[in-house]
Amino acid sequence: MDFETIYKTHWQKVFRLCMGYVNDTDRAKDLAQETFIKVWQQLPKFRNESSIGTWVFRIASNTC
């Protein structure tokens, strides 16, 4: 799966997750952006041991 597809598929859910943590729109957008920077950097290391969505949300949880 390419990064653009991952981003388009999961952006809204990651943003909502971050909003749940910080309850501030601008901060949540920043955290979601940081999440996807980490996803981009770590994508070559993704081993398909879980779904891509689970992996992205784990990164988001650790970022937020």
MDAnalysis code that builds the backbone (N, CA, C; Angstrom):
import MDAnalysis as mda
import numpy as np

u = mda.Universe.empty(192, n_residues=64, atom_resindex=np.repeat(np.arange(64), 3), trajectory=True)
u.add_TopologyAttr("name", ["N", "CA", "C"] * 64)
u.add_TopologyAttr("resid", np.arange(1, 65))
u.add_TopologyAttr("resname", ["MET", "ASP", "PHE", "GLU", "THR", "ILE", "TYR", "LYS", "THR", "HIS", "TRP", "GLN", "LYS", "VAL", "PHE", "ARG", "LEU", "CYS", "MET", "GLY", "TYR", "VAL", "ASN", "ASP", "THR", "ASP", "ARG", "ALA", "LYS", "ASP", "LEU", "ALA", "GLN", "GLU", "THR", "PHE", "ILE", "LYS", "VAL", "TRP", "GLN", "GLN", "LEU", "PRO", "LYS", "PHE", "ARG", "ASN", "GLU", "SER", "SER", "ILE", "GLY", "THR", "TRP", "VAL", "PHE", "ARG", "ILE", "ALA", "SER", "ASN", "THR", "CYS"])
u.atoms.positions = np.array([
    [0.851, -1.183, 0.000],
    [0.000, 0.000, 0.000],
    [0.892, 1.240, 0.000],
    [0.546, 2.219, -0.807],
    [1.380, 3.412, -0.866],
    [0.945, 4.434, 0.194],
    [1.835, 5.367, 0.464],
    [1.615, 6.330, 1.542],
    [0.367, 7.177, 1.307],
    [0.171, 7.621, 0.080],
    [-0.978, 8.484, -0.215],
    [-2.292, 7.784, 0.122],
    [-2.411, 6.532, -0.202],
    [-3.609, 5.769, 0.113],
    [-3.791, 5.623, 1.617],
    [-2.707, 5.330, 2.317],
    [-2.759, 5.220, 3.780],
    [-3.228, 6.536, 4.380],
    [-2.656, 7.629, 3.911],
    [-3.000, 8.960, 4.420],
    [-4.482, 9.256, 4.199],
    [-4.940, 9.086, 2.971],
    [-6.338, 9.390, 2.644],
    [-7.304, 8.497, 3.410],
    [-6.928, 7.260, 3.620],
    [-7.796, 6.310, 4.305],
    [-7.888, 6.573, 5.802],
    [-6.786, 7.001, 6.421],
    [-6.726, 7.044, 7.882],
    [-6.646, 8.437, 8.500],
    [-6.488, 9.487, 7.683],
    [-6.322, 10.834, 8.231],
    [-7.441, 11.213, 9.200],
    [-8.681, 11.069, 8.787],
    [-9.820, 11.519, 9.598],
    [-9.867, 10.786, 10.942],
    [-9.652, 9.506, 10.935],
    [-9.698, 8.728, 12.177],
    [-8.539, 9.091, 13.100],
    [-7.361, 9.306, 12.525],
    [-6.202, 9.702, 13.334],
    [-6.458, 11.080, 13.942],
    [-6.983, 11.993, 13.150],
    [-7.303, 13.329, 13.652],
    [-8.298, 13.249, 14.810],
    [-9.341, 12.447, 14.661],
    [-10.334, 12.308, 15.744],
    [-9.713, 11.697, 16.995],
    [-8.825, 10.739, 16.815],
    [-8.126, 10.145, 17.953],
    [-7.323, 11.221, 18.692],
    [-6.594, 12.015, 17.947],
    [-5.797, 13.086, 18.561],
    [-6.690, 14.123, 19.233],
    [-7.821, 14.437, 18.622],
    [-8.774, 15.375, 19.247],
    [-9.249, 14.834, 20.591],
    [-9.434, 13.536, 20.675],
    [-9.847, 12.929, 21.930],
    [-8.812, 13.102, 23.025],
    [-7.549, 13.151, 22.641],
    [-6.475, 13.338, 23.617],
    [-6.310, 14.796, 24.024],
    [-6.347, 15.715, 23.055],
    [-5.977, 17.103, 23.355],
    [-7.134, 18.094, 23.325],
    [-8.238, 17.754, 22.662],
    [-9.423, 18.623, 22.586],
    [-9.075, 20.030, 22.102],
    [-8.166, 20.120, 21.134],
    [-7.756, 21.389, 20.533],
    [-7.486, 21.112, 19.061],
    [-8.246, 21.755, 18.183],
    [-8.182, 21.450, 16.755],
    [-6.783, 21.626, 16.184],
    [-6.152, 22.756, 16.453],
    [-4.832, 23.012, 15.884],
    [-3.796, 22.013, 16.399],
    [-3.831, 21.746, 17.685],
    [-2.881, 20.786, 18.272],
    [-3.135, 19.379, 17.717],
    [-4.402, 19.016, 17.555],
    [-4.737, 17.699, 17.009],
    [-4.245, 17.567, 15.569],
    [-4.367, 18.627, 14.776],
    [-3.851, 18.589, 13.399],
    [-2.336, 18.405, 13.399],
    [-1.661, 19.121, 14.305],
    [-0.201, 18.976, 14.408],
    [0.187, 17.555, 14.790],
    [-0.524, 16.980, 15.755],
    [-0.223, 15.612, 16.191],
    [-0.509, 14.599, 15.088],
    [-1.589, 14.815, 14.354],
    [-1.908, 13.925, 13.237],
    [-0.816, 14.025, 12.170],
    [-0.349, 15.239, 11.915],
    [0.731, 15.420, 10.952],
    [2.003, 14.710, 11.425],
    [2.334, 14.851, 12.696],
    [3.503, 14.156, 13.253],
    [3.346, 12.645, 13.110],
    [2.128, 12.161, 13.332],
    [1.854, 10.734, 13.175],
    [2.191, 10.278, 11.762],
    [1.715, 11.018, 10.764],
    [1.935, 10.588, 9.385],
    [3.380, 10.790, 8.926],
    [4.098, 11.698, 9.550],
    [5.540, 11.796, 9.282],
    [6.217, 10.510, 9.758],
    [5.827, 10.047, 10.951],
    [6.396, 8.799, 11.477],
    [5.996, 7.607, 10.614],
    [4.748, 7.594, 10.152],
    [4.291, 6.512, 9.272],
    [5.144, 6.503, 8.007],
    [5.357, 7.666, 7.413],
    [6.179, 7.775, 6.201],
    [7.587, 7.230, 6.450],
    [8.173, 7.631, 7.576],
    [9.536, 7.216, 7.886],
    [9.644, 5.721, 8.174],
    [8.630, 5.147, 8.785],
    [8.682, 3.754, 9.217],
    [8.021, 2.779, 8.238],
    [7.384, 3.287, 7.201],
    [6.658, 2.422, 6.264],
    [7.515, 1.287, 5.696],
    [8.777, 1.523, 5.360],
    [9.584, 0.395, 4.852],
    [9.775, -0.720, 5.883],
    [9.603, -0.408, 7.151],
    [9.790, -1.404, 8.208],
    [8.497, -2.144, 8.568],
    [7.372, -1.722, 7.990],
    [6.091, -2.384, 8.271],
    [6.149, -3.824, 7.789],
    [5.836, -4.767, 8.693],
    [6.019, -6.198, 8.404],
    [4.730, -6.954, 8.097],
    [3.620, -6.281, 7.994],
    [2.340, -6.926, 7.702],
    [1.936, -7.947, 8.759],
    [2.388, -7.757, 9.992],
    [1.982, -8.656, 11.074],
    [0.623, -8.262, 11.644],
    [0.187, -7.062, 11.329],
    [-1.146, -6.583, 11.692],
    [-1.671, -5.805, 10.493],
    [-2.896, -5.331, 10.591],
    [-3.411, -4.511, 9.492],
    [-2.700, -3.166, 9.508],
    [-2.652, -2.537, 8.366],
    [-1.990, -1.235, 8.274],
    [-2.696, -0.219, 9.174],
    [-4.024, -0.340, 9.288],
    [-4.785, 0.570, 10.143],
    [-4.402, 0.442, 11.605],
    [-4.256, -0.779, 12.069],
    [-3.841, -1.021, 13.455],
    [-2.476, -0.416, 13.706],
    [-1.578, -0.592, 12.769],
    [-0.225, -0.067, 12.892],
    [-0.229, 1.462, 12.945],
    [-1.006, 2.088, 12.059],
    [-1.101, 3.559, 12.032],
    [-1.677, 4.072, 13.346],
    [-2.723, 3.433, 13.854],
    [-3.340, 3.896, 15.098],
    [-2.424, 3.695, 16.302],
    [-1.593, 2.677, 16.274],
    [-0.612, 2.495, 17.351],
    [0.391, 3.640, 17.338],
    [0.841, 4.015, 16.155],
    [1.752, 5.155, 16.042],
    [1.056, 6.424, 16.516],
    [-0.192, 6.611, 16.126],
    [-0.954, 7.792, 16.547],
    [-1.111, 7.827, 18.066],
    [-1.445, 6.710, 18.658],
    [-1.608, 6.647, 20.131],
    [-0.310, 7.010, 20.825],
    [0.798, 6.537, 20.303],
    [2.090, 6.850, 20.907],
    [2.513, 8.292, 20.660],
    [2.014, 8.894, 19.600],
    [2.353, 10.281, 19.272],
    [1.498, 11.260, 20.080],
    [0.219, 10.946, 20.186],
    [-0.700, 11.851, 20.888],
    [-0.479, 11.758, 22.387],
])
